[in-house]
């Protein structure tokens, strides 16, 4: 029956479709189709919706996808258009997970390899965005600057197409699944400010401030003095332009600076870091929190938000797609590791909240908006860059949805001789 649905135009089963059928003999329910460059098709299983279609663009596509059989090879075959994904891209990740889980015996593995090696070896040219090639000691200030520059060397106009109006590149906070992105992102900003219990005249440092959205919001709505730091000159320039347009240059600014270069002992009442500490490196987490402790005045509060890996996730072997094409050198530690590093640095953990479902919703908004602006995104950057972000954000949404990834807001306090200075309840957060 499967063979009858995989006919080429001359009535014969195309060899590539036949190989797909062997690779996916145990995969059910199969809610996708496969289409080849010559129009040959393998439709979804009867009774299943076609959530997406894998489009193989040339005779060498399968070989590019599965030789070697790694996540990186499959991802590169997509971003360089050896194959395309039409339809709901997030729905492809259960299929990718299926391939990663396979432990085929030697005979079957050799048989698949033999069939792949019989296919043409040519692929589409690897032009456009290239994999990161960083030099120097991992997580040194110089190398971290290169890593951030690699990610943000994409023009600001690319990000403007699919981020919210404040250009917040981090998890939003939804009251309902129907909230629009601007509403959810503004709610996130206010929620952070209320968690920090900001008051007029306080000094706030935003570590990894992006395009300055939180810095501006905290000054405008809570009357603080704020400094943001980023390693991206593009971000800093746009953030400071917005600050000047708002007439707030005397109350806030954004600097190009590494967190390790800030030397203002007890210079801040409150600290915040949203979506930055994933780039610190697990071995440097104690140093990260120790430096934050030194910057805070006694009784000060630090809200740290970041992505965490599930402690039971299997260890990775070889470079990941994200490490090569999105966030080089980033590391996701379990939340238990992060909490331990904060505590041995002197902080008291006062609150911990998971926003896992919120990030899945955020990423889906971003993907839809990016897809809606495909042509403009390719003009602002290129087709490969568009595909990198489409693939990465969709895969991340799937990871948050199934629990492979999580994201936490951790509220830490530097007690003042045992006095936390915090309210007895969280009531004011939700007022």
TAHUJO-V352524 format. One record per residue. N is the residue number from 1. RES is the residue in three letters. SS is DSSP state (alpha for helix, beta for strand, coil for the rest). Layout:
BEGIN
{{N RES SS} {N RES SS}}
END
This chain:
BEGIN
{{1 UNK coil} {2 UNK coil} {3 UNK alpha} {4 UNK alpha} {5 UNK alpha} {6 UNK alpha} {7 UNK beta} {8 UNK coil} {9 UNK coil} {10 UNK coil} {11 UNK coil} {12 UNK coil} {13 UNK beta} {14 UNK coil} {15 UNK alpha} {16 UNK alpha} {17 UNK alpha} {18 UNK alpha} {19 UNK alpha} {20 UNK alpha} {21 UNK alpha} {22 UNK alpha} {23 UNK alpha} {24 UNK coil} {25 UNK coil} {26 UNK coil} {27 UNK coil} {28 UNK coil} {29 UNK coil} {30 UNK coil} {31 UNK coil} {32 UNK beta} {33 UNK beta} {34 UNK beta} {35 UNK beta} {36 UNK coil} {37 UNK coil} {38 UNK coil} {39 UNK coil} {40 UNK coil} {41 UNK beta} {42 UNK beta} {43 UNK coil} {44 UNK coil} {45 UNK coil} {46 UNK coil} {47 UNK coil} {48 UNK coil} {49 UNK coil} {50 UNK coil} {51 UNK coil} {52 UNK beta} {53 UNK beta} {54 UNK beta} {55 UNK beta} {56 UNK beta} {57 UNK coil} {58 UNK coil} {59 UNK coil} {60 UNK coil} {61 UNK alpha} {62 UNK alpha} {63 UNK alpha} {64 UNK alpha} {65 UNK alpha} {66 UNK alpha} {67 UNK coil} {68 UNK coil} {69 UNK coil} {70 UNK coil} {71 UNK alpha} {72 UNK alpha} {73 UNK alpha} {74 UNK alpha} {75 UNK alpha} {76 UNK alpha} {77 UNK alpha} {78 UNK alpha} {79 UNK alpha} {80 UNK coil} {81 UNK coil} {82 UNK coil} {83 UNK beta} {84 UNK beta} {85 UNK beta} {86 UNK beta} {87 UNK beta} {88 UNK coil} {89 UNK alpha} {90 UNK alpha} {91 UNK alpha} {92 UNK alpha} {93 UNK alpha} {94 UNK alpha} {95 UNK alpha} {96 UNK alpha} {97 UNK alpha} {98 UNK alpha} {99 UNK alpha} {100 UNK alpha} {101 UNK alpha} {102 UNK coil} {103 UNK coil} {104 UNK coil} {105 UNK coil} {106 UNK alpha} {107 UNK alpha} {108 UNK alpha} {109 UNK alpha} {110 UNK alpha} {111 UNK alpha} {112 UNK alpha} {113 UNK alpha} {114 UNK alpha} {115 UNK alpha} {116 UNK alpha} {117 UNK alpha} {118 UNK alpha} {119 UNK coil} {120 UNK coil} {121 UNK coil} {122 UNK coil} {123 UNK coil} {124 UNK coil} {125 UNK coil} {126 UNK coil} {127 UNK coil} {128 UNK coil} {129 UNK coil} {130 UNK coil} {131 UNK coil} {132 UNK coil} {133 UNK coil} {134 UNK coil} {135 UNK coil} {136 UNK coil} {137 UNK coil} {138 UNK coil} {139 UNK coil} {140 UNK coil} {141 UNK alpha} {142 UNK alpha} {143 UNK alpha} {144 UNK alpha} {145 UNK alpha} {146 UNK alpha} {147 UNK alpha} {148 UNK alpha} {149 UNK alpha} {150 UNK alpha} {151 UNK alpha} {152 UNK alpha} {153 UNK coil} {154 UNK coil} {155 UNK coil} {156 UNK alpha} {157 UNK alpha} {158 UNK alpha} {159 UNK alpha} {160 UNK alpha} {161 UNK coil} {162 UNK coil} {163 UNK coil} {164 UNK coil} {165 UNK coil} {166 UNK coil} {167 UNK coil} {168 UNK coil} {169 UNK coil} {170 UNK coil} {171 UNK coil} {172 UNK coil} {173 UNK coil} {174 UNK coil} {175 UNK coil} {176 UNK coil} {177 UNK coil} {178 UNK coil} {179 UNK coil} {180 UNK coil} {181 UNK alpha} {182 UNK alpha} {183 UNK alpha} {184 UNK alpha} {185 UNK alpha} {186 UNK alpha} {187 UNK alpha} {188 UNK alpha} {189 UNK alpha} {190 UNK alpha} {191 UNK alpha} {192 UNK alpha} {193 UNK alpha} {194 UNK alpha} {195 UNK alpha} {196 UNK alpha} {197 UNK coil} {198 UNK coil} {199 UNK coil} {200 UNK coil} {201 UNK coil} {202 UNK coil} {203 UNK beta} {204 UNK beta} {205 UNK beta} {206 UNK beta} {207 UNK beta} {208 UNK coil} {209 UNK coil} {210 UNK coil} {211 UNK coil} {212 UNK coil} {213 UNK alpha} {214 UNK alpha} {215 UNK alpha} {216 UNK alpha} {217 UNK alpha} {218 UNK alpha} {219 UNK alpha} {220 UNK alpha} {221 UNK alpha} {222 UNK alpha} {223 UNK coil} {224 UNK coil} {225 UNK beta} {226 UNK beta} {227 UNK beta} {228 UNK beta} {229 UNK beta} {230 UNK beta} {231 UNK coil} {232 UNK coil} {233 UNK alpha} {234 UNK alpha} {235 UNK alpha} {236 UNK alpha} {237 UNK alpha} {238 UNK alpha} {239 UNK alpha} {240 UNK alpha} {241 UNK alpha} {242 UNK alpha} {243 UNK alpha} {244 UNK alpha} {245 UNK alpha} {246 UNK coil} {247 UNK coil} {248 UNK coil} {249 UNK coil} {250 UNK coil} {251 UNK coil} {252 UNK beta} {253 UNK beta} {254 UNK beta} {255 UNK beta} {256 UNK beta} {257 UNK coil} {258 UNK coil} {259 UNK alpha} {260 UNK alpha} {261 UNK alpha} {262 UNK coil} {263 UNK coil} {264 UNK coil} {265 UNK coil} {266 UNK coil} {267 UNK coil} {268 UNK beta} {269 UNK beta} {270 UNK beta} {271 UNK beta} {272 UNK beta} {273 UNK beta} {274 UNK beta} {275 UNK coil} {276 UNK coil} {277 UNK alpha} {278 UNK alpha} {279 UNK alpha} {280 UNK coil} {281 UNK coil} {282 UNK alpha} {283 UNK alpha} {284 UNK alpha} {285 UNK alpha} {286 UNK alpha} {287 UNK alpha} {288 UNK alpha} {289 UNK alpha} {290 UNK alpha} {291 UNK alpha} {292 UNK alpha} {293 UNK alpha} {294 UNK alpha} {295 UNK alpha} {296 UNK beta} {297 UNK beta} {298 UNK beta} {299 UNK beta} {300 UNK beta} {301 UNK beta} {302 UNK beta} {303 UNK beta} {304 UNK beta} {305 UNK beta} {306 UNK beta} {307 UNK beta} {308 UNK beta} {309 UNK beta} {310 UNK coil} {311 UNK coil} {312 UNK coil} {313 UNK coil} {314 UNK coil} {315 UNK coil} {316 UNK coil} {317 UNK coil} {318 UNK coil} {319 UNK coil} {320 UNK coil} {321 UNK alpha} {322 UNK alpha} {323 UNK alpha} {324 UNK alpha} {325 UNK alpha} {326 UNK coil} {327 UNK coil} {328 UNK coil} {329 UNK coil} {330 UNK coil} {331 UNK coil} {332 UNK coil} {333 UNK coil} {334 UNK coil} {335 UNK alpha} {336 UNK alpha} {337 UNK alpha} {338 UNK alpha} {339 UNK alpha} {340 UNK alpha} {341 UNK alpha} {342 UNK alpha} {343 UNK alpha} {344 UNK alpha} {345 UNK coil} {346 UNK coil} {347 UNK coil} {348 UNK beta} {349 UNK beta} {350 UNK beta} {351 UNK beta} {352 UNK beta} {353 UNK beta} {354 UNK beta} {355 UNK coil} {356 UNK alpha} {357 UNK alpha} {358 UNK alpha} {359 UNK alpha} {360 UNK alpha} {361 UNK alpha} {362 UNK alpha} {363 UNK alpha} {364 UNK alpha} {365 UNK alpha} {366 UNK alpha} {367 UNK alpha} {368 UNK alpha} {369 UNK alpha} {370 UNK alpha} {371 UNK alpha} {372 UNK alpha} {373 UNK coil} {374 UNK alpha} {375 UNK alpha} {376 UNK alpha} {377 UNK alpha} {378 UNK alpha} {379 UNK alpha} {380 UNK alpha} {381 UNK coil} {382 UNK coil} {383 UNK alpha} {384 UNK alpha} {385 UNK alpha} {386 UNK alpha} {387 UNK alpha} {388 UNK alpha} {389 UNK alpha} {390 UNK alpha} {391 UNK alpha} {392 UNK alpha} {393 UNK alpha} {394 UNK alpha} {395 UNK alpha} {396 UNK alpha} {397 UNK alpha} {398 UNK alpha} {399 UNK alpha} {400 UNK alpha} {401 UNK alpha} {402 UNK alpha} {403 UNK coil} {404 UNK coil} {405 UNK beta} {406 UNK beta} {407 UNK beta} {408 UNK beta} {409 UNK beta} {410 UNK beta} {411 UNK beta} {412 UNK beta} {413 UNK beta} {414 UNK coil} {415 UNK coil} {416 UNK beta} {417 UNK coil} {418 UNK coil} {419 UNK beta} {420 UNK coil} {421 UNK coil} {422 UNK coil} {423 UNK coil} {424 UNK coil} {425 UNK coil} {426 UNK coil} {427 UNK alpha} {428 UNK alpha} {429 UNK alpha} {430 UNK coil} {431 UNK coil}}
END
